[in-house]
Amino acid sequence: MERADKDLAFMLRYENVAWYEDGKVRILDRRIYPTDTVFVTCNTPEEVAKAIKDMVTQSAGPYTAAGMGMALAAYECRDLSEEKQKEYLKDAAYKLGNARPTTANRMNQVVNRCLDVAYEAMESGKKVDEAIFEHTVDSMNKRYSRIGIVAEYLVDMFPDNGNIMTQCFGETIVGMMLKEAKKRNKNIKLFCPETRPYLQGARLTASVAYDQGFDTTVITDNMPAFTMQTKGIDLFTSAADSICMDGHIVNKIRTLQIAIAAKYSGVPYFVTGIPDRDYKTISQVKIEERDPQQVLEFRGIKTTMEGVKGYYPSFDITPPHLVSGVVTDKGILTPYDLERYFDTEVEDYY
């Protein structure tokens, strides 16, 4: 297998996202990277699900972690009868697939495919944990390769010399778009809003961009509009946790605010990803709300008076009229005609 993570930043290499080995799953703790490079070791699928819920990994990281968690579940139940193994794996799939509600649709696709692989391995006499692990790595490689094609279309929109604003941490697309930009000798500078309260923009996107050799600037979350006007931002881009068929984009909280600022400032907003056919309308998406305590402190230091309340929706919704285009592996689509994506065969990499 030719690995698609070649020349990508440290945290995007397969072993550094989530990895199953010797009856354990190792996950890079993105809550503290790059200040500290620490891997959380999970000994049970429940611990993997908790790591996903607790944001040890995020963006596309949970998809890989869930697959590795299924391999771990197969290892744990290896000595049970085939019927009991299937029951155990189904239970693990439910816990992993529903660790975070907003992304449950894609997560369940991941774990359900792992179940199929497990049953096939049982029938053929192959070690189930090894089969799921190999499938997860192969799936990851296919996803990286497919996103590499998305990156080609996105970089078509980049000027040869220009300034790009990002949002949160889009995982693979960040590394792939920068790899493609470097391949084309595009001299771009990155402006990364910090993404409170977990600081994914400051810690993860900025780290990947700098690691891959690009001029990188971090700004606070209340600076995008002014930065667009004063730094000549040419394009705003983000990934998406869900792209609904009605053109609404679900992504990390503040995406909507930056999209509004971009529209006002005449900066195009290109979102990357694959449309979610299971989400016909935005009404089907449940927006996750996390512990409000996290907005009342900064890296463990309380910033408010006792008794002050917090509110922390993890995602927001950007309507289609603020989106310049949806960048897919089949080209750039208007958010008003996403059904066109499915006119031709769609490869399933989960």
Order of alpha helices (4+ residues) and beta strands (2+ residues): beta-beta-beta-alpha-alpha-alpha-alpha-alpha-beta-alpha-beta-alpha-beta-alpha-beta-beta-beta-alpha-beta-beta-beta-beta-beta-beta
